[in-house]
Amino acid sequence: MEQRLNGCVKKLERYTFSFDINAYNNREKRNSLDYDYIKISQHQIDQCLEFDSKYYEEYWGSTSNFLENGFGFCLRHGDKIISEAVSIFKSYQFAEIDIVTDPNYRGKGLASFIAEKFIDYCLINDLQPCWDCDIQNQGSYHLGTKLCFSNPKKYTVFYKERLTL
């Protein structure tokens, strides 16, 4: 395929994981943190860390489409958003998580905590949580396994970069 497309596309290698609901339900969950967590609304999108309106336009077509059909949660320290977990993709059966934590707050278990809120929401709403990551993203790989995503399988995505005018 790469030879046929002759440099017209970029190659990205990723892992996809299986979710072990029994292991997840039997694991010890973190107690509450000293931060507030809330479901993402337009107000949070306007103050987001990374998942801004451009993000939702790229992956959801619009912010309003995300707010109507997707979901996510964020952690706040005062008025500052310090960690976010949102559905980069959602169908009637599946929801794939996209997650980010402010570099100044990493190493405190915030990504685990906000990801648990995302996963719990999936389970309450009969959605299968999904975890994929780039093969170079060791932090995401380890966080996923910590949250009971297992059996990583490697796959390749070919994509064409958008032209910027």
N, C-alpha and C positions, 0 to 999 in steps of 0.2 A: 504494500500500500504506500509506504514511504517513497519508494522509487517511482511509482506511478504518479504521485502528486508532486514529485520533484521540487521540494522546498516551498511549496505553496501553503503548507500548513505546519503548525508546530505540534510536537508530540509531548504529551504529559502522561507520566505513569503514576497511577494511584492505587490505593488499597480500598477495598470494600469489606466490611465486617458483617458478621451475623450477630444478632442480639440474643443474649441468653437471659430471658426473663426470670427464670428460676434463680439463677445466680444473683441477678439484680435485686430481686425481692428478698433474698436471704442475706444480703450484705449489710454491713453496718453503715448507716447513712450519717452524714455530718449533721450536727445540731445547728441551730440557727446561728448566723453570723451577726456581727455588729453593724451590718449594713441592711438597708431596705431593699427588698426585691419587689418588682411590680411587672405587670404585663405591659408590653410595649404598645403605646398609642402614638398618635401623631406628635404629641408633645415630646415624647422621648426620642422619636426619630429626628426632630428638629435639634436635639441636644446630643445626639449619638456620638459614640466613640469612632466607629468605622462604618456602621451600617446606616448610611445616610440616604437621602432620597435618590441619589445616583445609583446606589446599590439596588434599591427596590425597583427602579426603572429598568436596570439591566436584567435582573433575575425574575421580576414579577410583572414587568410592563408598566407598572405605576405603583406609587405608594398606596393609593386607595385600593388597588387590587390586593396588595399584601394585607392591608388592614382588614379587608373583607374575607380573604381566603387563607391567609397565613397566620402565624402567631409567633410570639417570642417574649422573652423576659429579659430584664436588666437589673443589675445591682447598682445601687447609688450610695455614694458617700457624701452626705449633705445633698447638694444639688448636682453633683458631678456623677455622670454615669461611668462606672469603672469596669463593668463586665456585661457582655450581651450574649445571648443565645437565641438565634432566630431560625425559622424554617427557611432554608434556601430553596427547598422544594417541598411541596405537600400535595398529596392526592387524597382520595377517600380512604386509602389504606395505609399510606406511608408518609412520614415526615422526616426529612433529612436536616440535621442540625448544622448550623454555621455558628462559630463561636469566636469571641475575641475578648481579651482582658487587657486593660491598660498596663503597659510595661512597669509602671511604678507600683502596681498592686499584685504583680505575679508572685508565685511561690507561697500564697496564703490559702490555697484551696478554693479560690473564688470561681475558677472555671468549672471545677467539679460541682460546686454548689449550684451554680446557675444551670449547668447541664442537667443535673438531677431534676430541677424544676421543669425543664423542657421535657425530659423523659417521663416524669410523673404525669404531666399534662397529656402526653401522647397516650399513656396507658389508660388514664381516666376516660379519654375520648376514643378508645378503640383504634388507635393508630400505632403502627409498627415504627418505632424510632430507628433511624438509619444513621450510620457513621461511615463516612468515606474521608480519606485524606491523601494528600500528595505523599509519595513514598519518602521524600526527604524530610517531611514534617514529623520528626521524632516526638515532639511534644504532644501533637495531636494523636499520634499512634499510641503513646503511653496513656494519655488521658482516656482514650476510647477503651483500651483494655481494662483500665481501672474501673470504668463504668459498665463492665460486663459485655463489651463488644469483643467478639473473639473470631478465630478462624479467618484471618485476613487473606484475601485473594487479590492478586495483582491484576490490574487491567490497564489498558491504554486508551487515552482520549486524544483524538486529533482535532485541532481547532484552528481557525483562521482568525488572526488578530483583526480587530476593526481598524479601519483607516480613520485617522483623526484629521480633520480639516481645519 
